[in-house]
Amino acid sequence: MKKVTAVRLSVSLLVCCWVFVPTHSSGQAVADRQAILNKARQSYYNLHNQGLATFQCSVTPNWEKVLQNERKQNPAGTDTAIKTLNQLHFTTSLAADNSVKLTHTDLTGQSQQMMDALRQIYGGMEQMTSGFFDTWKLFMLDTPFPEVTSDYQLEALGRQFRLTYKDGGADVVTTMGRDFSITNLRVKTTDSDSSIQPTFTRTPKGLVLHGYDATYQSQKPEEATQLKVLIDYQEVQGFQMLEKLNLSGTYGAAAFAVELVFSDCHISKRAKEANSNWQLAKARMSVRL
């Protein structure tokens, strides 16, 4: 198996780079910025707020899609590789501390060359899912906004709001509509310049992340990345859970495309008392505003 397969999986790690660059057009400062930011934070679907504690799903890569270019050059070799890869079983799980882990079965009796290739694939899969979940969790388990009482600027720009603040050493800018749907997230650090344009599905329980386009540029031109992500969901015990994930784009001059299917998902719910305390804490914060 060609090493480019593992490379195509590995570059998807860059999905986690939801970094932002400030813009310079003028806007009008918003007087009731805390109330607006509080409404924005409450406008997004949040699995934890709905009562979810942890989940575990089987993950099945579409190896045919990953190896579509290799098939053009070596159809027989690609068929053999896919038969081997289909024996792998991946599982992803969300722990109570919000960490996501990807585990896999091992294949025995393989040649040394195949074992080396499999190790690269394991690493690529782990990096890819880690990078994706870093972004996905921001919208579905956490919040893409700073704390209401923190230091930030909120301006009105016609039919949009612009939120500007510092996150460590990064300059962060969030642009969103009057319905609080984020249209652009940008960040600039001393080492990188990146952006993400998310899309959402509006539900009665809030905005659900449906996908995003992203760009990433470090100080190395060969690391320039263009990424497109599409997300499908399934309902599991009343929760919006991942069903299919498509990632495609370019890393430098190399193109990649990956499709993952999530199935056999199991969830655990927060204890009623713990979830009530979670909601009470949010309500108290809103009252203080």
The 8 nearest C-alpha neighbors of each residue, nearest first, counted from 0:
[[1, 2, 80, 116, 113, 4, 76, 77],
 [0, 2, 3, 4, 116, 5, 69, 6],
 [1, 3, 4, 5, 0, 6, 116, 119],
 [2, 4, 6, 1, 5, 7, 0, 8],
 [5, 3, 2, 7, 6, 1, 8, 66],
 [4, 6, 120, 8, 119, 7, 3, 2],
 [7, 5, 3, 9, 8, 4, 10, 2],
 [8, 6, 4, 255, 5, 9, 10, 3],
 [7, 9, 123, 5, 6, 10, 11, 124],
 [8, 10, 123, 6, 11, 7, 127, 12],
 [11, 9, 12, 7, 8, 13, 6, 250],
 [10, 12, 127, 13, 9, 14, 8, 130],
 [11, 13, 130, 127, 126, 10, 14, 9],
 [14, 12, 11, 15, 16, 10, 130, 215],
 [13, 15, 12, 130, 131, 16, 11, 134],
 [14, 16, 130, 134, 13, 133, 131, 17],
 [15, 17, 18, 14, 13, 193, 215, 134],
 [18, 16, 195, 15, 194, 19, 184, 134],
 [19, 17, 186, 185, 193, 16, 194, 187],
 [186, 185, 18, 20, 194, 171, 184, 187],
 [21, 186, 19, 185, 187, 172, 171, 170],
 [22, 20, 172, 171, 170, 23, 185, 19],
 [23, 21, 24, 20, 172, 185, 25, 161],
 [22, 24, 25, 21, 26, 20, 172, 161],
 [25, 23, 22, 26, 156, 21, 161, 27],
 [26, 24, 23, 27, 156, 154, 22, 155],
 [25, 27, 156, 154, 155, 28, 24, 161],
 [28, 26, 154, 155, 29, 156, 25, 153],
 [27, 29, 154, 153, 155, 30, 26, 152],
 [30, 28, 154, 32, 31, 153, 155, 27],
 [29, 31, 32, 28, 33, 153, 154, 27],
 [32, 30, 34, 33, 29, 35, 36, 153],
 [31, 33, 35, 29, 34, 30, 36, 153],
 [34, 32, 36, 35, 147, 31, 37, 288],
 [33, 35, 37, 32, 36, 31, 38, 288],
 [36, 34, 32, 38, 37, 33, 39, 31],
 [35, 37, 39, 33, 38, 34, 32, 147],
 [36, 38, 34, 40, 35, 39, 33, 147],
 [39, 37, 41, 35, 36, 40, 42, 34],
 [40, 38, 36, 42, 179, 41, 37, 35],
 [41, 39, 37, 38, 42, 36, 142, 43],
 [40, 42, 38, 39, 43, 37, 205, 44],
 [43, 41, 39, 205, 40, 38, 206, 44],
 [44, 42, 206, 205, 41, 45, 40, 207],
 [43, 45, 205, 206, 207, 204, 139, 46],
 [46, 44, 139, 48, 140, 47, 43, 49],
 [47, 45, 49, 48, 51, 140, 139, 50],
 [46, 48, 51, 50, 49, 45, 140, 52],
 [47, 49, 45, 50, 46, 278, 51, 274],
 [50, 48, 46, 47, 51, 45, 238, 44],
 [51, 49, 47, 269, 48, 268, 274, 52],
 [50, 52, 268, 47, 46, 269, 49, 53],
 [51, 53, 268, 269, 267, 95, 47, 50],
 [54, 52, 93, 267, 94, 266, 95, 51],
 [53, 55, 266, 93, 265, 92, 267, 56],
 [54, 56, 92, 265, 264, 91, 93, 266],
 [57, 55, 264, 91, 263, 90, 262, 261],
 [56, 58, 90, 262, 261, 263, 89, 91],
 [59, 57, 261, 89, 90, 260, 56, 259],
 [58, 60, 260, 259, 61, 261, 57, 89],
 [61, 59, 259, 62, 258, 260, 58, 257],
 [62, 60, 258, 63, 64, 259, 65, 59],
 [61, 63, 65, 64, 60, 66, 81, 84],
 [64, 62, 66, 61, 65, 67, 81, 70],
 [63, 65, 67, 62, 66, 61, 257, 256],
 [64, 66, 62, 257, 63, 67, 256, 61],
 [67, 65, 69, 63, 64, 68, 62, 70],
 [66, 68, 64, 70, 69, 65, 63, 71],
 [69, 67, 70, 71, 66, 72, 65, 64],
 [68, 70, 66, 72, 71, 67, 73, 77],
 [69, 71, 74, 73, 67, 68, 72, 77],
 [72, 70, 68, 69, 73, 74, 67, 66],
 [71, 73, 69, 70, 74, 68, 77, 76],
 [72, 74, 70, 76, 75, 71, 69, 77],
 [75, 73, 70, 77, 76, 78, 71, 72],
 [76, 74, 78, 77, 73, 79, 70, 80],
 [75, 77, 79, 73, 78, 74, 80, 0],
 [78, 76, 80, 74, 79, 75, 70, 81],
 [77, 79, 75, 81, 76, 80, 74, 82],
 [80, 78, 76, 82, 77, 81, 75, 83],
 [79, 81, 77, 83, 82, 78, 84, 76],
 [82, 80, 84, 78, 83, 79, 85, 77],
 [83, 81, 79, 85, 80, 84, 78, 86],
 [84, 82, 80, 81, 85, 86, 79, 87],
 [83, 85, 81, 86, 87, 82, 80, 62],
 [86, 84, 82, 87, 83, 81, 88, 62],
 [87, 85, 84, 83, 88, 82, 106, 104],
 [88, 86, 85, 84, 104, 89, 103, 105],
 [87, 89, 104, 103, 86, 90, 59, 58],
 [90, 88, 103, 58, 102, 57, 87, 59],
 [89, 91, 57, 102, 58, 101, 56, 103],
 [92, 90, 101, 56, 100, 55, 57, 102],
 [93, 91, 55, 100, 99, 54, 94, 56],
 [92, 94, 99, 53, 54, 98, 97, 55],
 [95, 93, 97, 96, 53, 98, 99, 92],
 [94, 96, 97, 53, 52, 93, 98, 54],
 [95, 97, 94, 98, 93, 99, 53, 52],
 [98, 96, 94, 95, 93, 99, 140, 53],
 [97, 99, 94, 96, 93, 100, 95, 92],
 [100, 98, 93, 92, 94, 97, 101, 91],
 [99, 101, 92, 91, 102, 98, 93, 129],
 [102, 100, 91, 90, 125, 92, 89, 103],
 [101, 103, 90, 89, 91, 100, 104, 125],
 [104, 102, 89, 88, 90, 105, 101, 87],
 [103, 105, 88, 87, 89, 106, 102, 86],
 [106, 104, 107, 103, 87, 88, 86, 117],
 [107, 105, 104, 108, 109, 87, 86, 114],
 [106, 108, 109, 105, 114, 110, 104, 113],
 [107, 109, 110, 106, 114, 111, 113, 105],
 [110, 108, 107, 113, 114, 111, 106, 112],
 [109, 111, 113, 112, 114, 108, 115, 107],
 [110, 112, 114, 113, 115, 109, 116, 108],
 [113, 111, 115, 110, 114, 116, 109, 0],
 [112, 114, 116, 110, 115, 111, 109, 117],
 [113, 115, 117, 111, 116, 112, 109, 110],
 [114, 116, 112, 118, 113, 117, 111, 119],
 [115, 117, 113, 119, 114, 118, 112, 120],
 [118, 116, 120, 114, 119, 115, 113, 121],
 [119, 117, 121, 115, 120, 116, 114, 122],
 [120, 118, 122, 116, 117, 5, 121, 123],
 [119, 121, 5, 117, 123, 122, 118, 124],
 [122, 120, 118, 124, 123, 119, 117, 125],
 [123, 121, 125, 119, 120, 124, 126, 118],
 [122, 124, 9, 8, 120, 126, 125, 121],
 [125, 123, 127, 121, 126, 122, 120, 8],
 [124, 126, 122, 128, 123, 127, 101, 129],
 [127, 125, 129, 12, 123, 124, 128, 9],
 [126, 128, 12, 11, 124, 130, 129, 125],
 [129, 127, 131, 130, 125, 126, 132, 124],
 [130, 128, 126, 132, 127, 131, 125, 133],
 [131, 129, 12, 15, 127, 133, 14, 128],
 [132, 130, 128, 14, 134, 133, 129, 15],
 [131, 133, 135, 134, 129, 136, 130, 128],
 [134, 132, 130, 15, 131, 136, 135, 129],
 [133, 135, 15, 132, 137, 131, 136, 17],
 [136, 134, 132, 137, 138, 133, 139, 131],
 [137, 135, 140, 139, 138, 134, 133, 132],
 [136, 138, 141, 134, 135, 142, 143, 139],
 [139, 137, 136, 142, 135, 143, 141, 140],
 [140, 138, 45, 136, 137, 135, 46, 141],
 [141, 139, 136, 45, 46, 47, 138, 137],
 [140, 142, 137, 138, 136, 139, 143, 45],
 [141, 143, 144, 137, 138, 40, 140, 139],
 [144, 142, 137, 138, 141, 145, 40, 173],
 [143, 145, 142, 40, 146, 36, 39, 147],
 [146, 144, 147, 149, 143, 142, 151, 164],
 [145, 147, 149, 148, 144, 150, 36, 37],
 [146, 148, 33, 149, 36, 37, 145, 34],
 [147, 149, 146, 150, 33, 145, 151, 288],
 [150, 148, 146, 147, 151, 145, 164, 33],
 [149, 151, 164, 148, 152, 165, 146, 145],
 [152, 150, 164, 163, 149, 153, 162, 165],
 [151, 153, 163, 162, 164, 154, 150, 28],
 [154, 152, 162, 161, 29, 28, 32, 163],
 [155, 153, 28, 27, 161, 29, 26, 160],
 [154, 156, 160, 27, 26, 159, 157, 28],
 [157, 155, 159, 26, 160, 158, 154, 27],
 [156, 158, 159, 155, 160, 26, 27, 177],
 [159, 157, 156, 177, 176, 160, 155, 175],
 [160, 158, 176, 156, 157, 177, 175, 155],
 [159, 161, 155, 175, 154, 156, 174, 176],
 [160, 162, 174, 154, 153, 173, 155, 163],
 [161, 163, 153, 173, 172, 152, 174, 160],
 [164, 162, 172, 152, 171, 151, 161, 173],
 [165, 163, 151, 171, 170, 152, 172, 166],
 [166, 164, 170, 171, 169, 167, 168, 163],
 [167, 165, 169, 168, 170, 171, 164, 145],
 [166, 168, 169, 165, 170, 188, 171, 164],
 [167, 169, 166, 188, 165, 170, 189, 187],
 [170, 168, 188, 166, 167, 187, 165, 171],
 [171, 169, 165, 187, 186, 164, 20, 21],
 [170, 172, 186, 19, 164, 163, 165, 185],
 [171, 173, 163, 21, 185, 162, 19, 184],
 [174, 172, 184, 162, 161, 183, 175, 163],
 [173, 175, 161, 183, 182, 160, 181, 162],
 [176, 174, 181, 182, 180, 160, 179, 159],
 [175, 177, 159, 179, 178, 180, 160, 158],
 [176, 178, 179, 159, 158, 175, 160, 180],
 [177, 179, 176, 180, 175, 39, 42, 159],
 [180, 178, 176, 39, 177, 175, 181, 42],
 [181, 179, 175, 176, 178, 182, 199, 177],
 [182, 180, 175, 183, 174, 179, 176, 197],
 [183, 181, 175, 196, 174, 197, 180, 184],
 [182, 184, 196, 174, 181, 195, 173, 185],
 [185, 183, 173, 195, 19, 194, 172, 196],
 [19, 184, 186, 20, 194, 18, 172, 171],
 [19, 187, 185, 18, 20, 171, 170, 193],
 [186, 188, 20, 192, 19, 170, 169, 191],
 [187, 189, 169, 190, 191, 168, 192, 186],
 [188, 190, 191, 187, 169, 168, 192, 218],
 [191, 189, 188, 217, 218, 192, 187, 216],
 [192, 190, 217, 188, 216, 187, 189, 193],
 [191, 193, 187, 216, 186, 215, 217, 188],
 [194, 192, 215, 18, 214, 19, 186, 216],
 [193, 195, 185, 19, 214, 18, 213, 184],
 [194, 196, 213, 184, 212, 17, 183, 197],
 [195, 197, 183, 212, 211, 182, 213, 184],
 [198, 196, 211, 210, 182, 195, 212, 183],
 [199, 197, 210, 209, 211, 208, 196, 200],
 [200, 198, 208, 209, 207, 206, 201, 197],
 [199, 201, 207, 206, 209, 202, 208, 198],
 [200, 202, 206, 205, 199, 207, 203, 204],
 [201, 203, 205, 204, 206, 200, 207, 44],
 [204, 202, 205, 201, 206, 44, 42, 43],
 [205, 203, 202, 44, 206, 43, 201, 42],
 [204, 206, 44, 43, 202, 42, 203, 201],
 [205, 207, 43, 201, 44, 200, 199, 202],
 [208, 206, 200, 199, 44, 209, 201, 205],
 [207, 209, 199, 210, 198, 200, 206, 138],
 [210, 208, 199, 230, 198, 200, 207, 229],
 [211, 209, 229, 228, 198, 230, 197, 208],
 [212, 210, 197, 228, 196, 198, 227, 213],
 [213, 211, 227, 196, 226, 195, 228, 197],
 [212, 214, 195, 226, 194, 225, 196, 211],
 [215, 213, 225, 193, 194, 224, 226, 195],
 [214, 216, 193, 224, 223, 192, 225, 217],
 [215, 217, 223, 192, 191, 193, 222, 224],
 [216, 218, 191, 219, 190, 192, 222, 215],
 [217, 219, 190, 220, 191, 216, 222, 192],
 [218, 220, 217, 221, 222, 223, 216, 191],
 [221, 219, 222, 223, 218, 217, 216, 251],
 [220, 222, 251, 219, 223, 250, 252, 224],
 [221, 223, 220, 251, 219, 224, 250, 217],
 [224, 222, 216, 251, 220, 221, 215, 250],
 [225, 223, 250, 215, 214, 249, 222, 251],
 [226, 224, 214, 248, 249, 213, 250, 215],
 [225, 227, 248, 213, 212, 247, 214, 224],
 [226, 228, 212, 247, 246, 248, 211, 213],
 [227, 229, 246, 210, 211, 245, 212, 226],
 [230, 228, 210, 245, 244, 209, 246, 211],
 [229, 231, 244, 209, 210, 243, 245, 228],
 [232, 230, 243, 242, 241, 244, 229, 209],
 [233, 231, 241, 242, 240, 239, 230, 234],
 [234, 232, 240, 242, 239, 241, 235, 231],
 [233, 235, 239, 238, 237, 240, 236, 232],
 [234, 236, 238, 237, 240, 233, 239, 264],
 [237, 235, 238, 234, 266, 239, 265, 240],
 [236, 238, 235, 234, 239, 49, 240, 233],
 [239, 237, 235, 234, 236, 240, 46, 49],
 [238, 240, 234, 233, 232, 235, 237, 241],
 [241, 239, 233, 232, 234, 238, 235, 242],
 [240, 242, 232, 243, 233, 261, 231, 239],
 [241, 243, 232, 261, 231, 233, 260, 240],
 [244, 242, 260, 231, 259, 230, 261, 241],
 [243, 245, 230, 259, 258, 229, 260, 231],
 [246, 244, 258, 229, 228, 257, 259, 230],
 [247, 245, 228, 257, 256, 227, 258, 244],
 [248, 246, 256, 227, 255, 226, 257, 245],
 [247, 249, 226, 225, 255, 254, 227, 256],
 [248, 250, 254, 225, 253, 224, 255, 251],
 [251, 249, 224, 253, 223, 252, 222, 254],
 [250, 252, 221, 223, 222, 253, 249, 224],
 [251, 253, 250, 249, 254, 221, 223, 224],
 [254, 252, 250, 249, 251, 255, 7, 248],
 [255, 253, 249, 248, 250, 252, 256, 247],
 [254, 256, 7, 247, 248, 249, 253, 257],
 [255, 257, 247, 246, 65, 248, 64, 258],
 [258, 256, 246, 65, 245, 247, 64, 259],
 [257, 259, 245, 61, 244, 60, 246, 260],
 [260, 258, 60, 244, 59, 243, 61, 58],
 [259, 261, 243, 59, 58, 242, 60, 244],
 [262, 260, 242, 58, 57, 243, 56, 241],
 [261, 263, 57, 264, 56, 260, 58, 242],
 [264, 262, 56, 57, 265, 261, 55, 58],
 [263, 265, 56, 262, 55, 266, 57, 54],
 [266, 264, 55, 54, 56, 263, 267, 235],
 [267, 265, 54, 53, 55, 268, 264, 51],
 [266, 268, 53, 52, 54, 51, 269, 265],
 [269, 267, 51, 52, 50, 270, 266, 53],
 [268, 270, 52, 50, 51, 274, 271, 273],
 [269, 271, 273, 272, 274, 268, 50, 275],
 [272, 270, 274, 273, 275, 269, 50, 268],
 [271, 273, 275, 270, 274, 276, 269, 277],
 [274, 272, 276, 270, 275, 271, 277, 269],
 [273, 275, 277, 271, 276, 272, 269, 270],
 [276, 274, 272, 278, 277, 273, 271, 279],
 [275, 277, 279, 273, 274, 278, 280, 272],
 [278, 276, 274, 275, 280, 279, 273, 281],
 [277, 279, 281, 275, 280, 276, 282, 274],
 [280, 278, 276, 282, 281, 277, 275, 283],
 [279, 281, 283, 277, 282, 278, 276, 284],
 [282, 280, 284, 278, 279, 283, 285, 277],
 [281, 283, 279, 285, 284, 280, 278, 286],
 [284, 282, 286, 280, 285, 281, 279, 287],
 [283, 285, 281, 287, 282, 286, 280, 288],
 [284, 286, 282, 288, 283, 287, 281, 37],
 [287, 285, 283, 288, 284, 282, 281, 280],
 [288, 286, 284, 285, 283, 282, 281, 148],
 [287, 285, 286, 284, 34, 33, 37, 147]]
